[in-house]
């Protein structure tokens, strides 16, 4: 871009008016220029690889100098969409109207008319407003906009209607291009996420400039894995993870402390499981971009969902994992249904061995805060209630450890699967035989019409219809049984997955930290309702309940045994 022949001016940054105006200006030649770009990126490059607003400014100044006009004001809009933002919400358009009413300029100049806007039902009337208020409106590329006749008005409307449509087409093309690139596994731009680095793989844009792709950053990836491990295994929330990292001197990429909002965004970012995203479009999982396995990512995703306010009545994850109470967040009063909260008392009470005796309890909020009537206990000792639930969990885990994967599948699935496979095989054989019989009968009809068959055409026609109906019935039966087999196989896979998960929890539970125990307990138990005398009603999460019922594990017996052991 050649700028040597263009005069430079000095403008007031607040008002946009020129500070170095000449002493004399030819009447009717005072110009106000408006420059606009839709996105921040256009501040740097256009299709012709020119900086957009500087390009508009230079072209407008050249145009005015050639016309002998004097630029008295320049207004600049950055990142304003002329297709989406109406004139009433554009400060510089409103400021230009104000200057027009004050007769501070005579001519409005833009690089192209679409810089004033691309809204078909509005922008033509914005232009017409300036003309009616004595302002001539010029484009450096399209000439002057007039409203002297009906044809002028129609031409003006058509121009902005085309600009409006072109803007929509550009948006559609851009979105489609982004979606295609994402589906193909290409990074479509933006800030490089933590845990990754930019690399050049030879890909270029339409200007033949190299574009970035992503690769895992080996220095940052372990921190990402730590963040997800603390969330998935220890039940840490974003604030606690940030505190943990900052407390251990682990800084972010900028060398500063971690902010909880950053952690929260990372825990929700599907990219860490190797999937690129653009709007609603997702790529196939890319192993070269995967930092977190699917199981961990899904565990964290589920934890965030059930902790959200909108799901607070159906928790399947602990509200918090601080403290030494196992059931915080999913233990309730069996009498009034209120959630039990953890309280401590006795700080200033009697001493034991020279130290204050502190009692920790699960307390019914209805009783303690007098919100309503409750005929249950005010509270339950944390150690005693946790001990009962601990015994129940260990009973479940011990039963799981005694079994192996094959045994689980045989108990839950194999007998039923064998029977269904036999039925499916018999149905397939019957369908094949019926199909052959149908084909034989349809071939015989030719002989019947020629008088060469032992059967009349009428008899054969009836037999063919009957055979055709039988084929259709058997075909449907085969399809239904195939669907049943697929469901059964899916169920077998789910049971095997549930067994593997329970086995992992069983192996980890005894030696796990209290935070991890809370997370494991919340995966197994949906809620615990406790009544007077520590009578428990335990509701398991649905998948665990189905698994245990399939193995015929008597949970009620384990609850009774645990209560007797702690009585």
C-alpha positions, 0 to 999 in steps of 0.5 A, spaced: 500 500 500 503 506 497 502 511 502 507 516 500 502 521 496 497 521 502 497 527 506 497 526 514 492 530 518 492 531 526 485 529 529 482 530 536 481 523 539 475 524 542 471 528 537 474 526 531 475 533 528 481 535 525 486 540 529 490 542 523 484 545 519 487 550 513 484 558 514 480 557 508 475 552 506 471 552 500 464 552 501 460 546 501 467 542 501 467 540 508 468 532 509 466 527 514 469 520 513 466 514 517 471 507 517 468 501 519 470 493 520 466 488 522 471 484 527 478 485 530 481 481 525 480 486 520 484 491 523 490 488 520 488 484 514 483 484 508 482 479 502 487 483 498 492 483 504 491 490 506 490 493 513 483 494 513 481 501 516 488 504 514 486 502 507 479 505 508 482 511 511 488 512 505 483 511 499 478 516 502 483 521 503 486 520 496 479 521 494 477 527 497 484 530 495 482 529 488 476 532 489 479 538 492 475 537 498 477 538 505 476 532 511 474 536 517 472 529 521 474 522 521 470 517 525 472 510 526 468 503 528 472 497 530 469 490 531 462 493 529 457 488 524 453 492 519 449 486 518 447 485 526 448 492 529 442 497 528 444 504 527 441 506 533 446 502 537 452 505 533 455 511 537 459 513 531 452 513 526 449 517 531 455 522 532 455 523 525 447 525 525 449 530 531 454 533 527 450 534 521 444 537 525 449 542 527 452 543 520 459 541 521 460 538 515 457 538 508 459 531 505 459 524 508 464 519 505 465 512 506 470 507 502 464 503 500 456 504 502 456 497 506 461 501 511 454 505 513 451 498 514 448 492 511 441 492 513 436 492 508 430 495 511 434 500 515 441 502 512 437 505 505 433 510 510 440 512 514 443 514 507 436 518 505 436 521 512 443 525 511 441 527 504 434 530 506 438 534 512 443 537 506 449 532 507 451 529 500 453 522 501 459 519 497 462 512 496 470 512 493 468 506 489 460 507 487 460 514 487 454 519 490 448 516 492 442 521 490 434 521 492 432 525 486 427 520 483 423 514 485 429 510 481 434 513 485 430 510 491 429 503 488 437 503 486 439 505 493 434 499 496 437 494 491 444 496 493 443 495 500 439 489 499 444 485 495 449 487 501 445 484 506 444 478 502 452 478 501 453 478 508 448 472 510 452 468 505 459 470 507 456 468 514 454 461 512 460 460 507 464 462 513 460 457 518 460 451 513 468 452 512 469 452 519 465 446 520 468 442 515 475 444 517 473 442 524 470 435 522 476 434 518 480 435 525 483 442 523 484 447 528 480 453 526 483 459 530 483 462 537 487 462 543 492 456 544 488 452 550 493 451 556 496 444 555 497 445 547 502 449 543 501 451 536 505 448 530 505 449 523 504 442 519 504 445 512 497 448 512 495 455 509 489 459 508 487 462 502 492 468 502 497 462 502 499 464 509 501 458 514 496 457 519 497 454 526 495 447 528 495 444 535 499 439 538 500 437 546 505 441 550 509 436 554 510 441 559 503 443 561 499 436 559 501 433 566 498 439 570 492 438 566 492 431 568 493 433 575 487 438 575 482 433 572 485 427 577 483 432 583 476 433 580 475 426 578 478 422 584 478 427 590 472 431 588 475 438 588 471 444 585 474 449 581 476 454 587 479 448 591 483 446 585 486 453 584 488 453 591 491 447 590 495 449 584 497 456 587 499 453 594 504 448 591 507 454 587 504 451 580 503 457 576 499 458 569 502 460 562 503 467 564 506 465 570 501 468 575 496 464 580 490 460 577 483 463 577 477 458 579 474 461 572 480 458 568 479 451 572 472 451 571 473 452 563 478 447 562 474 442 566 468 443 561 473 443 555 472 437 550 478 438 547 482 435 552 479 428 550 481 429 543 475 432 540 475 439 536 469 443 537 466 449 532 459 451 535 455 444 535 460 441 530 465 436 533 470 432 530 472 425 531 476 423 537 484 425 535 489 421 539 494 426 538 490 431 541 488 427 547 490 429 554 484 426 558 481 419 557 474 419 556 472 416 562 475 421 566 472 427 562 465 424 563 466 423 570 468 430 571 462 432 566 457 428 570 460 431 577 459 438 574 452 437 572 450 434 578 453 440 582 449 445 578 444 449 582 438 446 577 440 439 579 440 440 586 435 435 588 438 429 584 445 429 587 449 424 585 456 427 587 458 430 594 457 438 594 464 438 597 469 434 599 472 438 605 472 435 612 471 428 615 464 427 614 463 421 608 455 423 607 455 431 606 450 433 601 446 426 600 444 424 607 437 426 609 432 426 615 428 420 614 422 423 618 421 430 614 426 429 608 430 435 610 438 435 608 442 434 614 448 438 615 454 437 619 455 441 625 460 441 631 459 442 638 462 442 645 468 446 643 468 450 650 465 443 654 468 438 658 475 436 657 478 429 655 485 428 656 487 435 657 483 437 650 476 440 649 471 434 647 468 436 640 462 433 637 461 432 630 454 431 628 449 430 622 443 435 624 436 436 621 435 443 619 428 443 620 429 441 627 435 445 628 432 452 625 425 450 627 423 451 619 417 446 621 415 440 624 419 434 625 419 428 630 426 425 628 432 426 632 435 433 632 442 430 630 446 423 628 453 422 630 458 423 624 462 417 626 457 412 628 453 414 621 459 414 617 461 407 620 455 404 618 455 406 611 462 404 611 461 397 612 455 397 607 460 399 602 465 395 604 460 389 604 458 391 596 466 392 594 468 385 598 462 381 594 465 385 587 472 383 589 470 375 590 467 375 583 471 375 576 468 379 569 466 372 566 462 370 572 459 377 572 457 376 565 455 369 565 450 370 571 447 376 568 447 375 561 449 368 558 444 364 559 439 369 556 443 370 551 444 363 549 437 362 549 435 368 544 441 366 539 438 359 539 431 363 537 434 367 532 438 362 529 431 358 528 427 364 525 433 365 520 432 358 518 425 359 517 425 365 514 430 362 509 425 356 507 419 361 507 423 365 502 425 359 497 418 357 498 415 364 495 420 364 490 418 357 487 411 359 487 412 365 483 416 361 478 410 356 478 405 361 476 408 362 469 407 354 468 400 355 471 398 361 466 401 356 460 396 350 462 403 346 464 402 346 472 398 342 476 395 348 480 390 353 477 392 360 477 387 362 482 390 357 487 397 359 486 395 366 487 392 365 494 398 360 496 403 366 493 399 371 498 399 366 504 407 365 503 408 372 502 405 374 508 409 369 512 415 371 509 413 378 512 412 376 519 418 372 519 422 377 517 419 382 522 421 377 527 428 376 525 429 384 525 426 384 532 430 378 535 436 381 532 434 388 536 433 384 542 440 381 541 443 387 540 440 390 546 442 384 550 449 385 548 449 392 550 447 390 556 452 385 557 457 391 555 454 395 560 454 390 566 462 389 564 463 396 564 460 397 571 463 391 574 470 394 572 468 401 575 466 398 581 472 393 582 476 400 581 472 403 587 473 397 591 480 396 590 481 404 592 476 405 597 480 402 603 486 406 602 483 412 599 483 419 602 477 422 605 475 426 599 476 420 594 472 416 599 466 421 598 467 421 591 466 413 591 461 413 596 457 418 591 458 414 585 455 408 589 449 411 593 444 416 591 442 418 598 441 416 605 435 417 609 436 416 616 431 415 622 431 415 629 435 409 632 440 410 626 435 406 621 437 407 614 434 407 608 439 407 602 438 408 595 443 406 590 444 410 584 440 406 578 446 403 575 449 400 581 442 398 583 441 394 577 448 391 577 447 388 584 440 386 583 443 382 577 448 379 581 443 377 587 446 381 592 442 382 598 443 390 600 438 390 606 441 384 609 448 388 609 444 394 612 441 390 617 448 387 619 452 393 619 447 397 624 447 391 628 455 391 628 455 398 630 449 398 635 
